[in-house]
Amino acid sequence: MRACVDIGGTKIAVSLAADGEMLDGSARPLLGRRSEPTAKTGDNLAVSRQILRMVDEVCAEQGITPDAVRRAGVSAAGPFVIDGGGISLATPNICGGIAGPARGLPNDWMTAPIEGPLRGRFDVVRVENDAVGALEAERRWGALKGADHCAYVTWSTGIGVGICVDGHVLRGKNGNAGHAGHTFVADDDSNALCGCGNVGDVEGLVAGNSIARRYGQPAEVLFPAAVAGDAAARARVDALCRVMGRMLYNLIATLDLQRISLGGSVFWNNRAFLLPRLQAEVTGKLPSLTEGVTLVPAGLADKVGDYAALALLD
């Protein structure tokens, strides 16, 4: 059995899966999924302790002996740092020490160790950026099948990107390739503080955690109002789409991509409204680079994060 762990800035989800694929090549069903808010108080081992507890709880619910679960795939919001214990999270939406008290997180962590503590429990642990895991899952079972030049982008609590060029998934020196959400697009917006400490990067402007700070209403309120025709809400959503659309265009122009799969709670819950607006920010701009490039909803739908962790162990 394998433990599948999805760590986000808002929640952690844990499930189990048996080895191997189904006869038709699809992923095996996930068993006993549990989800709860990501631990952000106490010392910086709180997240790894939470994961281990949740794995044991899923095992108990499913009647599975914990010792039968020997491998763990961890799909985690980054960035990462590598220290003596392996990979630790330096995730702006989890570690409050990075941007400091102004960010409002209830801890002063600079990192949260993950790989080291989990290696004390499992024989095999693979930790990857959640967007990289989602990219691998989408290429194997979802909307990016057959695409050798592609990306997966999550628009959620944060902004994450996984990239594949020439059939090779890009990882970088510390597994942080694809952090386009932390690229600067503005320098004069004082209410666009990102958890990484940047002011005016993509995540600080459009991520789910930034919308309420910038506009005084959460995404769950703003987007339905825009869909319903509220002019002020629609203008704000259009401004968000311009920022996100420009990031997508920059990825296409820089990497010569053919397809981008989109997921994450902000996008997924509003995909019918957002997808044509995002596509319009790409289509027609420098046609030699953008003609035929498509933006598509994640083929694994709102389960892409769970299957991202599973894909890491196949």
Number of C-alpha atoms within 10 A of each C-alpha: 17 23 29 28 31 28 26 22 21 16 13 22 22 26 25 26 20 15 14 13 13 10 8 6 10 12 20 16 13 18 17 17 17 15 15 12 13 19 21 22 17 12 12 22 17 16 23 19 14 15 24 17 12 21 25 18 18 20 21 13 12 12 9 15 11 15 11 11 20 15 20 27 25 30 30 26 25 26 24 23 18 15 11 7 13 15 22 24 26 23 24 24 24 30 26 25 22 22 20 18 12 11 18 12 20 16 18 19 23 18 22 22 22 25 23 16 18 21 17 10 16 18 11 15 22 16 24 25 29 29 29 32 30 36 32 27 29 26 22 17 18 21 23 24 14 11 18 18 20 31 33 31 28 27 21 23 23 29 22 27 26 27 26 22 16 13 12 11 19 16 16 9 9 12 19 19 18 23 18 20 24 22 14 16 17 15 11 9 13 10 15 24 21 26 27 22 18 17 22 22 24 26 33 31 27 30 25 22 21 24 24 16 15 17 13 11 14 15 24 15 12 20 23 16 16 18 16 10 11 13 12 12 20 18 12 16 22 17 14 18 21 18 20 23 20 16 20 23 24 14 19 21 16 10 17 18 25 20 21 27 25 26 28 25 17 20 21 20 17 15 18 12 16 19 18 13 17 22 18 13 18 25 17 13 13 11 11 10 19 19 13 13 19 15 23 18 21 26 19 19 15 15 14 26 28 28 29 29 34 31 24 21 20 13
